[in-house]
Amino acid sequence: MLAITNVRVFDTRKAVLGEPSTVYLYRGKVAAVLPAAKPVAKEATVVDGGGRTLLPALIDVHGHEYPWGAPLQVAGGVTIVRDIGNDNEQFLRLMQKGESGEYLTPRYLGRAGFLEGASPFASRGSALANSLDEARDWVDWYAMHGFRQIKIYNSFKPEWVEETVRYAHSRGLRVSGHVPAFTRAELMVRAGYDELQHINQVFLNFLAGPKDDTRTLLRFKLVADKAHALDLDSQPVQDFLKLVADRGVAVDPTVATFEAMFRQDMGQPSPTHGKIADHLPITYQRFLRQAEMDATPEQRATYRASYLKMLDMVRRMEAAGITVMPGTDGLPGFLLHRELELYVEAGIPAARVLQMATLDTARELGFDGFGAVEAGMNADVMLVDGDPTTDISAVRRIAMVTKGADVYFPAEIYTALGVKPFVPALSLQRPQ
């Protein structure tokens, strides 16, 4: 039994901080949340929360997992990752090693199988379909191997989508993805997508022409050049948002992964990782000064304006009742923190953002028993310095993480990986 004393619990159902409490974790579950004034059970191992904030561990809905990055997720308070497309053999091996305890990994729930169509531009992942029959075969393979979702990619034939979605749904699988080239997000929503990946794919619905080949880097360049001029109050945009909301389609925008592409000048510090750069190994700090898109000063001003439109679209999607799920597609652990900061920059209150990264995502993806610190829920929690409901960046200052019955101190994980810790490790007080 672990007693975490003197903490304020973030209530993800009400989006408020509670009064000082002691939270008991027992056999991988939250056993009780009691007033701090009550005596602590003598048989409990105790962690003094020191007035910190206790909240559910975070969920990253857009990971591409690998062994070195997996412990960074846990250190970042991310105990659930939906891997959204990987080398199937390598990923299943990583899952096995994590479940056996050989590797430190988050939980891999709701994992998605990559599904691409054959073309000269195809991403050569594990599942390449040359026909609709082959696409169905891959759906069956993913279902047999415990995947809960498929992710359609850029070269998949638009004319195969509706039948593939129908077939995947018949096998109990969720369907998400990029928008295949030469079609639009609206048509994918009408074809039955449960979810759209990436904010640029949303913008391409309005910016790409019927002959624009978005299997190429044009899927980024069009948005960089044109998004700033898109009127988000226009009827086409409003109709699209209503369609997405009415169909119950979620969006995984990954805005943080586009920030350096749109906001960073070559050789300048990364805006995405500026708050953490001096904690990272020096070789990685040098890498962070490489802008992903070189541009003239005039182009860069346009790109920055386009990026602000992307953030505004996230705010508008959330306000329209669309489930927006925070994910990364980049540096494990750290990038999810930045994703949350950017949602706040977009104008979404920090407490609401915390709901989105925990309970809302757990509900959308069917992760029962996660997303709240209350009796009976799984004991996946994080203890942070400060109040993330008023300063979302406090989610970086993590003193302790639990994943079920396992307890981790991020300072120890970071030190082992060559990362300078953000806060010191806490101590456990064993029962006498």
N, C-alpha and C positions, 0 to 999 in steps of 0.2 A: 504494500500500500504506500502510495506517495501522496503527501499532503503539501500543496503549494499554498503557502500562507501569505496573507497581506497583499492580495492582488485585487484589481478591479477587472471584472470579467466583461468583455464586449458581448452584448446580447445581439446576435445576428438576426434575430426575428424582429426586434424593435429598433435596431441600429443605435443603441445607447450603451454607455458604460454603467455598470452596476455599482453598488456600494462595496466597500472593502469586504473581501470574502476569503475563505479557505476552500480550495478545490481539492477533492480527493479523487485520485486515479487508482483503480484496482483491477488487475487482470486485463489490462488493455481497454478499459472502459472508464468513462467519467462516472464515478460512483455517487458523488454528492457535491453540491455547491452550498456552503453554509456561511452564516455571518462570521466575520473575522473575530468577533468577540468570544465566540464559543471556544472552549479548551480544545487543543489539538489532541487527537487520539494518540495514546502512548505507544502503540505498536507501529505507528507510521514513520517512514523515512520522510524527513522534512526538507523542503527548499523554501527559504525565506524570499518571497517575491519582492520585498522591499518597496511596495507601492507601485510596482510595475503593472502593465496591462497584459492580461491573459486573453488570447483570442484563438479561434480555431486556426489550425495550420492552413496554409494557402494551397490552392489547386491551380496548376498550370495546365491549360487545355491544349497547348501547342508545343509539345516537346519532340525533339528528335534525339533520343537518348543514346548515351555512350558511357563506358565505365568511368572515365575521369570526371565527367560532368555530373554523374549521379549523386555523389556526396555533396557537391555544391548545392544541389536542390535541397537536400535535407538541411544543410547549414543555413540556407536561406528561408527556412520555415516552410518549404514546399514538400509536403509529405505525400501528395498525390499528383501524378503526372499522367496525362493522356498522351501517349506517344502517337503522333499523328502521321506517321509514315517513316519506314525505316527499312533496312535490309532485314528481311524476315528472320533468317537464320541467326544473324548476330543479335537481333533484339530478343528473340526467344531464349537465347543463351544468357543474355544479360538478366532477363527476368528470372531464370532458373537460379543464377548465382545470387541474385538479390534475395529470393525466397529462401534459399538455403543458408543465408547469412555469410556466404563467402565474400560478397561485395556489399558495400553500404549503398542502398538505393532507396528511392521513394517507393510508394505503392504504384503499380502500373495498372490503373483501372481504366475501363472504357477504351482500350487501345484500338487504334484504327489501322486498317490495312490499306496500303497504297495501291491505287489502280490507275494505270496509265494506258494510253493508246499508242500503237506503233506509228512512228513518224520520224523524219530526220532530226526533229527537235526533241524527241522523247527523252524524258528523264529515265535513265536506265536503272530503275529500282528493281524490286523483286517481282513485281506483277505487271507484265506487259501484255495487253490484249490485242490480237490481230483481228478479232471478230467479236460479235456480240456473244456467240457461244463461249468463246474463251473468257470473256468478261464474266459470264455466269459461272463458269468453272472456278474462277478466282473467288467469286463471292462464296461459293461452296467451301473452298479451301479455308478461307478466313473464318467462316462459321464453324467448321470442324476443329479449328485450332483455338477457339475461345475468343476470337476478336469480336468486338461489339459494334464495329463501325467500319465502313469503307470510306476512303477519301479519293475522290476523282480528281485527276490532274489535267494539265493543259492540253495534251494531245489526244485526250479521249474524244471519240467521235460524238458530236452533239446529238446525232440521231439515235445513238445508243442509250442516251441518258435515261429517258423515261422508263424503258423496259428494265434497265439495270437497277434503277431505283425500286421499281415494283418488285423485282426478283429479290433484291437485298431485304426489302421490308418483309417479304414472305418468309425469309430466313431469320427474321428478328433482328436485323442489323440496321443501325442508323446510317444515314448517308450525308456526307458533307463534301466540300471540295473547293478547288479553284473553279473558275468558270472556263470551260474549254474554249479554245480559240474559235473565232467566227460565230460566237453566240453571245448572249447577254445574261447577266445575273437574273433579271426578271424571268427569263424563260426557264432557267434552272429552278427557280422557286416554284414556278408553275408545274415543272416536271416532277416535283416532289422532294427536292433537297430538304433536309432537316436543318441544315446549317451552311453558312457561307464562311469561307476562310479569307482573311486579309482585307483590310480596308481599301487597298488599291483595286481589288476585284469589284467592290461596290461602285467605285468611281468609274471604272471602265464601262459600267452599264450605260453611262451617259456620255462618255468621252470617246469610246472606240467605235470606228465605223465597221461596216460589214466585211471589208477587205483587210482590216488591220490584223496582222498576225501577232497575237499576244502570247504565242509560244516563245517569242523572242524578248529581249530587254525592252521592247516597246511597251510591255505591260507596266513598266516603271516610268519610262520617259513620257508617255502620254499623260500620265497623272501629274508628273512633275511640271510639265509645260502648261497644262490646261486646267487643272483642278481649281486654281485660284479664281478662275472666271466663272465657275459653275454657280448658279444661283440656287442655293439650298432651299429657298422659299418657293421655287418654281413648282408648277403643278406636276411635271414629271417626277421630280424628286419626292414630293409629298405623296403622290400616288404609289411610288415604289415603297416608301416607308410604310404606308398603310397596308400594302400587299404583304410585305414581310411580317408585319405585326399580326395581321389577320390570319396568315397561314401558320403562325407559331414558329417561324424560322429563326433560329439563333444566329448570332454573328460573332466570330472570333477575329477581331480586327488587327491584332498584333501591331499596334501603332509604334511601339518602341523599336521594332526591328527596322522601321523605315526612317527613324529620326536622323541617324547619321547620314543616310542617303540624301535627305532633303535639307538638312540644317547645317551640316559640317563642312567647313572649308579644309582643303587639303593642307596637312601639316599642323592643323589646329587641334586643341584638345577635343575629345569626343563629348558632345553635349549629352549623349545617352549615358555615359559612364563617368561623367565629370565628378560626381560626388564620391566615387569609389576608386578612381584611377590609382591614387597613391597607396591603396591597399593591395593592389594586384602586383604580380611579378613584373619586374622592369621590362622584360622582353614583351610582355603583353601590353604594357603602357605604350611602348613604341608602336605596336600594331594599331592601337586605338587612334593614332594620329593620321591614319590613312583613310581619307574620305572615300566613300563607296561610289560617288559620282563626282567627277571633276566638272567644274563649270566656271564661266566668267562671273564677275561680280553681278552683272545684270541678271544672268540666269539664276544665280544663287538667290537673289531677292525674290524672283518668281517662285523658285522651289520652296522657299520659306513660307511665302504666302499660300502656296498650295498645301503645305503641311498644316497650317492653321485651319484650312478648310477640312482637312482630314480629321483633325481633333474635333472640330465643330460637328462633323457628321456623327462621330461617336456620341457626343452629347445629345444630339437630336434623336439618334436611334434609341438611346436609353429612355429619353423623355417620351418617345412614341410607344413605349411598352415592349420594345424588342429586347429579348434576353441577350445582353452583351457579356461575353465570357472572356476574362483576361487570359491571354496566353502570350508566348514569347517568340518562338522560332529563332532563338539566339542563345546568348551566354546563360547557362543554367543558373537558376536562383536569382542572380542579380538583375536580369532583364525583366523579370516579373515585377520586382519592386519599381523599376522605372515605368513599366506599363501602368501601374497604379498611380504613380505620380502624374503621368500624362493625362489620365482620366480626370484627376483633380484640376490640372491646368486647363482642361477642356471646359470645366465648370460644373462637374459632378461633385457633390459634397463627399468629403473623405469617408464619412461613416457609411454612406451608400456604396462607395467603391469597395469598402471592406466586405459588405454584404455580397456584392457581385463576385468577389474572388473566393468566397466561401460557400455560404448557404445557397445562393442563387444558382451557382454552377453545379453544386452537388445535386440540387433538385432537377435541373435541366438534364443532367447526364445520368440520373438514376443512381447516384452514389448514396444509397440509404445509410443512415447512421453517421454521416459526416457533415461538417459545416456549422456546428453549434457546440458550445461548451455547456452541456446540461446533462443531468443524470440519464444514463442509458446510452449516450452517444459514444462513438469510438474515441479513445483518448489520443487524438491527434491535435495537439495544441502547441502554441508558441508564446513565449514570455518575452515581451519587448520593453525596453527602456522608453519612457515617454508615453504620450497619448496619441496614437495614430488616428483618432477621430478628429483631431485638430491639426496634427502634423503627420501627413501620410508617410513622410520619410522615416518616421520612427520604425516602420516595418523592417528597416535595415539593421536596427540595433537589437539584435535577438540574443537574449541571454541563455535561453534553453528551448529545446524542441523535444516533444515526445511523439513517437509514432507507435501507437498501441502501448505495449508494455515496455518499449525501449526508450531510454532517455539519452539525449545528446546535448552537448554543449558546443555550439558553433565555433567558439574560440579555439577549441581543440581540433575540430575538423579543418578550419581555415589554416591553422598553424601547420598541420601536416601537409597541406597542399600548397604551401608557400604564399598564402594570403594573410595579410595583416588583419587581426581580429578587430571588430568594431566595438565590442564590449568584452570585459573579462568573463571567464567562466565562473559559474556559481559553484557553491559547495553543497554537498548532501549531508544532512545531519541524521546519522543512523539511530534507530531506537536503542535505548540502553538495555 
